[in-house]
Amino acid sequence: MASREGRLPRTPCQRAGKYRTYAEAIAAALAFLNTHPGADLITYRCRLGRHWHIGHTPGRVMRLSNQK
């Protein structure tokens, strides 16, 4: 069954890099920071896929840090 406008629904983990463990995600983040110093980068665990990802700070994490 196709979704509206002919596009298939995409899972949140489909385009993001997936890492099985926290250590793998940290190693990938450090390698990225060596080539891109000063980048805004964190590791986080996906709620749906249960994988670790690296990327910009998700909005839900930013909202939690602003409430403190």
Secondary structure, DSSP 8 states (H G I E B T S, - for coil): ---GGG-----TTSSS--BSSHHHHHHHHHHHHHHSTT---EEEE-TTT--EEEES--HHHHHHHHH-
